[in-house]
Amino acid sequence: MKPLIRLLGAIAVSCIALAVSAVHAATPLQQTDIAAVFKQENLEGTFVLLNAQNGEIVRHNPERSRQRFLPASTFKIPNTLIALESGVAIGPDFALTWNAQADPRQSWWPAVWAQDHTLRTALPNSVVWFYKEIARRVGPERMQSYLNRMGYGNGDISGGIDQFWLSGGLGISAEEQVHFLHRFYFGKLGVSERTTRVVKDLLVLENTPQYRLSGKTGWAALEDKSKPQTGWLVGYLEREGQVYFYATNIEIRKDEDAAARHRITKTILRNLGLLQ
């Protein structure tokens, strides 16, 4: 009798475990025509989504998804991690004074850049001069060491310590972006929990009762319009205890195209059944 009771108990525990697993199982992604979203915007680009629950990857334009581009301001994610982990910045309220001689105001700058900033304001406002100074203080030796450890793109910092992600040798693909973000989110980059937590807080774009959307934009070659323009929006979506990592990459032909990064990303996420 006792063996039977133990067997029935084991079956009950297994059933409970399966029920719990089912609750946290990945939400089935709806079928959607991602190409139509890019066509509607009349833009070339790629989109990659990594489902953290089951490893499923959704891709549009696989060839471009594996092509490396300058990360531009999406590099502010690892740059912030490195600043905090190296001690260059002590926390989100770490401040820098804008030095107009070292970083003179450019005609294309948003007005909000031409002032003092903290990490808390510099990341969401994508303040280029602030992160150039961060990189200078980190220095090439430490920067290279951290990028190698994190496995970020091709890890090439040629082109100047304050330029390599803007116009230098650093390259990363949309595929690499989502896998980097996955390692970041789950604490696999070799940085402290505090550093990871601070950067997660800084990346939040939208926080609603239904979901939290985090991310960072980038616009490669913004300073030189004679070069090909690449637009980025990379990040992750948290909903119902599940996480989805995304990377949108587009070819920017005119300044107005930049806004399409957000439209394309949110439209695809809605069409996949991940946003209302």
Sequence and secondary structure as in RCSB ss.txt:
>XXXX:A:sequence
MKPLIRLLGAIAVSCIALAVSAVHAATPLQQTDIAAVFKQENLEGTFVLLNAQNGEIVRHNPERSRQRFLPASTF
KIPNTLIALESGVAIGPDFALTWNAQADPRQSWWPAVWAQDHTLRTALPNSVVWFYKEIARRVGPERMQSYLNRM
GYGNGDISGGIDQFWLSGGLGISAEEQVHFLHRFYFGKLGVSERTTRVVKDLLVLENTPQYRLSGKTGWAALEDK
SKPQTGWLVGYLEREGQVYFYATNIEIRKDEDAAARHRITKTILRNLGLLQ
>XXXX:A:secstr
 HHHHHHHHHHHHHHHHHHHHHHTS        HHHHHHHHT  EEEEEEETTT  EEEESHHHHTS B  GGGG
HHHHHHHHHHHTSS STT EE   TTTS   TTS GGGSS EEHHHHTTTT HHHHHHHHHHH HHHHHHHHHHH
T TT   TT TTTTTTTSS  B HHHHHHHHHHHHTT SS  HHHHHHHHHHTEEEE SS EEEEEEEEETTT T
TS EEEEEEEEEEETTEEEEEEEEEEESSGGGGGHHHHHHHHHHHHTTS  
